[in-house]
Amino acid sequence: MVINMQYKEYIIEKSENNRLLIITDIHNCHIEWSETATYDRMEILCDSVNKEYEKRPYDGILSLGDYSLDFWKWDVGGSYLWEKPISRTEDFVKKFVHKLPHKMFMIPGNHEQYGKDDWERITGFPREYSVVYGDKVFVMLDTFAGNLDPREHSDGEYTGISTELLTEVLNNHPDKKIFLCAHDLIPSMESDKAREIILNNSRIVCAFTGHTHRDNTVILPDEWRNLPVFYCGDFSYNLSGDEEKNWGFRIVDFKNGVFSTEYVRV
């Protein structure tokens, strides 16, 4: 029985599909990449996600932040701090989310430094929460919870894993496997308490993250008992130094009770 829940929890109905899709770093904004207009890129994103569903259905979409450059330190600055504020996160929600085959569960990135009320008004979600999927829980963490509603252009402030949310999920779901999701995860910058929780709970299976725009990458941090941390690519620009675009998303598969994951380039 779940008691004293401080954080919101959602449910993705599990089917025989046994798979989810994770996407990150969409950057619906005023900059074009790969010689593609932003709205054209958003249409390609929606078409690609739908084609993957048609190929083999999945039960839900988790999104790990950076829908915009609403708060941004460089060049012309973030669009939400212009003289006439523009929320390109809200623009994405209104114009494109409804085109996807499933509800998109959203958490903020370092470019969505909205306060809690504004973020929930724009997206319909808290800044962090949990999602139950059968015998698994995806903990949707806000690791950029500092410097919200900045008055100057900003790249966000990394605050790390919410041990309160993670502890609540572990306590309320003692029989479920736990998966961590965040826009960014930096094991060396985490609190001692976060490291202790991860070290002492083998039910925490792995983590998924974005921010660095890396795709087929996994790290095994010593600080976290070599817990696999999978990167989930981007749908904007390649940060690896390679000019080739690496647009895509990560598929998480639980077919026949076996966990696997792959990055799908489009």
Secondary structure, 3 states (H helix, E strand, C coil): CCCCCCCCEEECCCCCCCEEEEECCCCCCCCCECCECHHHHHHHHHHHHHHHHHHCCCCCEEECCCCCCCCCCCCCCCHHHCCCCCCHHHHHHHHCHHHCCCCEEECCCCCCCCCHHHHHHHHCCCCCEEEEECCEEEEEECCCCECCCCCCCCCCECCCCCHHHHHHHHHHCCCCEEEEEECCCCHHHCCHHHHHHHHCCCCEEEEEECCCCCCCCEECCHHHCCCCEEECCECCCCCCCCCCCCEEEEEEECHHHCCEEEEEEC
